[in-house]
Amino acid sequence: MSSSHATDEAFWERIRDAYPRQQPLLNLNNAAVSPPPLVVEQAMIDAYRLINHNPDVNMWSKLDAALPAIKQQLAQLADCSPEEIALNRNTSEGLSTAIFGIPLTANDQVLISAWDYPSACAAWQQRQQREGIEVACVDFDLTASDEDIFKAYEAGITPKTRVIQITHMCHWNGRVLPVKRICELARSKGIITIVDGAQTFAQMPVSFRDLDCDYFVTSLHKWLGAPVGNGMLIVRESRIDSTWPLLAPFDPPPLRIDKFDHWNLGTYNSAVQAGIAPAIHFHREIGTGNIHARLRELTRYWLDQVRDLPGFRLYTPIDTDDLGAVSLFSMDRLDARKIEQELRQTHRVHVKFRQARHVAGLRVSPHIYMLKSDLDLFVDALRRVIRHG
Ligand SMILES: Cc1ncc(COP(=O)(O)O)c(C=O)c1O
């Protein structure tokens, strides 16, 4: 399928039929978590039933036996080795694994940004309090140019910097940061990099090799369509041995990377992971490039209808190929929280209020199971809310 299908509504109607119906709200908060296709949902239900017939044998001998093959498929999508992939519950867990697992000593410096995911910043602050490492925060405007953002990171580096944490796509406004350049700079100075790819993996093509970072973390329940509770941590081969796992393994794991796998949690519901392979299959049938093109098309579609409304303020750069499903807006003189409430209570449309520092607005994130006609409903509802201000 070519990316010209981005505007082919008949094609996307068939995709929509492959998803559970979203009700009672029109779900425009897929950046938080998205529904899996029906085939994925069914695979998980079947696996759960299978487990219940003989939990011990069916989880550990049958379902978990498929995990190496799942890692192979994920490795192809992410462009890394399967032996660099750990399966876990979500991005938050992957971030904590990297953050608490990298050996550092007092006065080593870590560079983060105010736009990074709050729990990742809080995890670094814990290390600051407990171990005396120094956490420095890069400051930049979310709508600044790539060059200015790169320079902000460059200026933040000192001889003490050991780690840089960078968010690939900011969850506030969908801005994609110049991660590859920042990782290249970090590598030239021997600095370790952690990339938070919660919002980019499976939303757009992502190559671990090309980004050239040390740790890449993501959730598989946002853009890949795997069941809720699936995440992936990629650790550069040469970093695996020096990184501590969050939980010590029960047995020595078969592969070095497995020390970060969900197994180390203790007993876990393997049915959740039985949905990953069908999700990858569904995703590949459409193709990551086509998915990204469609998400960009949907975002431009609704924005084109409201951009010229008096007081409409957009916080997402849109004239870029990086644009995807996630954008943030506000209306001058209108309280974004009230708009969110009114859209939900009166019009059954779910968008997400987001506030970070001076930016407060509404995040809108459609997914591939949505049609332009859904966005027409949203635009119509928004116009009404604004009119009644
Ligand atoms: C950039 C970013 N990082 C981390 C997370 C946390 O993801 P999860 O709740 O799946 O762990 C999110 C969730 O929206 C995110 O957008």
The ligand as an SDF file (V2000), in Angstrom:
LIG
                    3D

 16 16  0  0  0  0  0  0  0  0999 V2000
    6.8290   10.5720   26.4130 C   0  0  0  0  0  0  0  0  0  0  0  0
    6.2010    9.6020   27.3740 C   0  0  0  0  0  0  0  0  0  0  0  0
    6.9830    8.9150   28.2140 N   0  0  0  0  0  0  0  0  0  0  0  0
    6.4770    8.0180   29.0700 C   0  0  0  0  0  0  0  0  0  0  0  0
    5.1330    7.7610   29.1260 C   0  0  0  0  0  0  0  0  0  0  0  0
    4.6160    6.7320   30.0910 C   0  0  0  0  0  0  0  0  0  0  0  0
    4.0180    5.6760   29.3830 O   0  0  0  0  0  0  0  0  0  0  0  0
    3.3650    4.4600   30.1800 P   0  0  0  0  0  0  0  0  0  0  0  0
    2.2490    5.0530   30.9990 O   0  0  0  0  0  0  0  0  0  0  0  0
    2.8560    3.5560   29.1130 O   0  0  0  0  0  0  0  0  0  0  0  0
    4.4150    3.8820   31.0200 O   0  0  0  0  0  0  0  0  0  0  0  0
    4.2670    8.4600   28.2860 C   0  0  0  0  0  0  0  0  0  0  0  0
    2.8130    8.2600   28.3690 C   0  0  0  0  0  0  0  0  0  0  0  0
    2.0170    8.9650   27.8110 O   0  0  0  0  0  0  0  0  0  0  0  0
    4.8240    9.3950   27.3710 C   0  0  0  0  0  0  0  0  0  0  0  0
    4.0560   10.0720   26.5260 O   0  0  0  0  0  0  0  0  0  0  0  0
  1  2  1  0
  2  3  1  0
  2 15  2  0
  3  4  2  0
  4  5  1  0
  5  6  1  0
  5 12  2  0
  6  7  1  0
  7  8  1  0
  8  9  2  0
  8 10  1  0
  8 11  1  0
 12 13  1  0
 12 15  1  0
 13 14  2  0
 15 16  1  0
M  END
$$$$
